[in-house]
Amino acid sequence: MGNNSYPSVAIIGGGLSGAAVAFHLARRHASATLTVLEPRATIGAGLAYSTPDPAHRINVPAAKMSLIPAEDRHFVDWISRTHAIADDPEAVSSNGEVYARRIVFGRYVFDHLKPWIASGRIAHVRDSVRAIARAGSHWSLQTASGRTLLADIVVIATTHPAPEVPPILADGLKDDPRLIISDAMTVSPLSGIEPEARVTIIGTGLTMADTVASLDRRGHRGTITAISRRGLLSRPHATVPYQPFGQFDQSAPYSALDLLRKIRTTIREADALDLQWQAVIDQVRAQASAFWPKLPETERRKIVQHLRPYWDVHRFRIAPQVQRVIARRRSEGTFTSRAASVTAAEANADHILLQLRTRGKRALEEHRTDYVIVTTGPAHSRAVEVEPHLNSLASAGWIRADGLGLGIFCDRQGRAISREGQAVSSLLIAGPLARATFGELMGLPQVTSYAQEIANQVIQELDRMRMVGQPMPEQFAKAR
Ligand SMILES: Cc1cc2nc3c(=O)[nH]c(=O)nc-3n(C[C@H](O)[C@H](O)[C@H](O)COP(=O)(O)OP(=O)(O)OC[C@H]3O[C@@H](n4cnc5c(N)ncnc54)[C@H](O)[C@@H]3O)c2cc1C
């Protein structure tokens, strides 16, 4: 990678984050060769936006999704220019907002990368990275196909590791094919489920909702029981359009409890003005990067441990089309959600037997089912441990897990923080793996804004390298 005149930037992972970093670098004419290493055939879609299942929709109105943060209508305009939802009348909800299929957003991102790839400005290497090490003044990347590539700056944008199967299910059901792991990496694991089968879903978040919508679309009519410790389901979108409301960046909350109080007070103020709670939660999201870093680590940990389940269901809202399916199934008596824990699991010839404990109760009960689907999502807390390329960096001390179980520790510029506590200026963490530093970095608006900031940071680092005459990525900047 690279040639004699330009330093090289290797972006590992070509999902939305990696694609957006490459896009912003190319647009800003960064003087570097740009390579995206991504095993998928195209870049831009990643895990979230490559699903071909028509039941899988973006949970955010199209008007809030844009590759270019300063241009709100960028995606909406692309949709109308390309007639991307012409075959999908259901995409438009009753209040006029568009909830496109997820794959449509993936196509939109790729459409904007295509010209740069065709011109050779961005190289897409279809390979996955297995190990990253220092080699003199470069980073050396080993790929799955046995290649070795050198780069001056590395951007990690691999984000979602595989889900972790709860040990009780893994031990009790072993490799039984009726235990299905919902992993966005694998294609349609639901196809073998019979229409009348009893299905139990572990997890009650958006992946559960997607799974119910997919089963329903495939003609499944049996009972579905969704279980999680608290049994909380994602909340709906506001019924009318709104602007974010409240102020969380100036008199910043100083503790988890203070944050909770401020949110509740602001929701009451919003209510008095006839504004729905969604306006307040959106403001918290937008301003989290201002107050989150000021919170002491103990308070951040309390938020992640105790408030996160409640935060997630208010913040990850369900697309109206998917919500309608859940509501219909509930009223037909074929969908129930429960707050319970699975305490034992056993596979028999004609059914699976789960032992459940309802939240707050001591008694155990038996629950018979034909399939168990795990929808607990990617195991971010284990990313550094289980992903070989991250593990190679961690073993050499270049990165470390963030301590909150969200991903990789980095500073406010996205630079990895080494084992010795120093910022590694040529190793940047893009995407939601940097969440522990920014508080809120999973939904589209924050992910694309952050990708643009990472592109700025790469450009600064390229300038710095040019000023010192040659790439010197082994130099550390002082951690801030
Ligand atoms: C199933 C799902 C649905 C979602 N739906 C929504 C939604 O509706 N609205 C919303 O706002 N947000 C949604 N999100 C949040 C979403 O995570 C972010 O919006 C965004 O997609 C994150 O993109 P990413 O590129 O950082 O990660 P990813 O999508 O995980 O992309 C990472 C890429 O890295 C590649 N990769 C992994 N390991 C390697 C390696 N070793 N070498 C090279 N490449 C590698 C993978 O193939 C993948 O393409 C969803 C997330 C998921 C998982």
The ligand as a Gaussian input file, in Angstrom:
#p B3LYP/6-31G(d) Opt

LIG

0 1
 C      -28.239000      -5.472000      12.984000
 C      -28.044000      -3.994000      13.235000
 C      -29.025000      -3.094000      12.887000
 C      -28.857000      -1.727000      13.101000
 N      -29.849000      -0.884000      12.752000
 C      -29.694000       0.433000      12.946000
 C      -30.719000       1.340000      12.545000
 O      -31.756000       0.922000      12.033000
 N      -30.516000       2.676000      12.767000
 C      -29.365000       3.153000      13.340000
 O      -29.248000       4.373000      13.511000
 N      -28.381000       2.303000      13.723000
 C      -28.524000       0.970000      13.531000
 N      -27.523000       0.117000      13.918000
 C      -26.318000       0.693000      14.496000
 C      -25.103000       0.506000      13.600000
 O      -24.211000      -0.217000      14.371000
 C      -24.352000       1.719000      13.165000
 O      -25.241000       2.609000      12.599000
 C      -23.290000       1.394000      12.090000
 O      -23.836000       0.541000      11.154000
 C      -22.005000       0.864000      12.578000
 O      -21.228000       0.638000      11.401000
 P      -19.743000       0.171000      11.461000
 O      -19.177000       0.304000      10.120000
 O      -19.076000       0.874000      12.568000
 O      -19.847000      -1.366000      11.901000
 P      -20.216000      -2.686000      11.102000
 O      -21.508000      -2.545000      10.421000
 O      -20.068000      -3.775000      12.124000
 O      -19.089000      -2.831000      10.002000
 C      -17.835000      -3.359000      10.300000
 C      -17.280000      -3.999000       9.053000
 O      -16.000000      -4.487000       9.355000
 C      -15.788000      -5.711000       8.680000
 N      -14.777000      -6.448000       9.433000
 C      -14.899000      -7.052000      10.634000
 N      -13.739000      -7.603000      11.008000
 C      -12.850000      -7.333000      10.026000
 C      -11.465000      -7.624000       9.836000
 N      -10.782000      -8.306000      10.756000
 N      -10.856000      -7.193000       8.709000
 C      -11.545000      -6.465000       7.777000
 N      -12.860000      -6.161000       7.913000
 C      -13.501000      -6.588000       9.017000
 C      -17.142000      -6.385000       8.671000
 O      -17.246000      -7.277000       7.576000
 C      -18.087000      -5.194000       8.553000
 O      -18.486000      -4.966000       7.226000
 C      -27.678000      -1.254000      13.711000
 C      -26.682000      -2.170000      14.069000
 C      -26.847000      -3.523000      13.827000
 C      -25.756000      -4.482000      14.213000

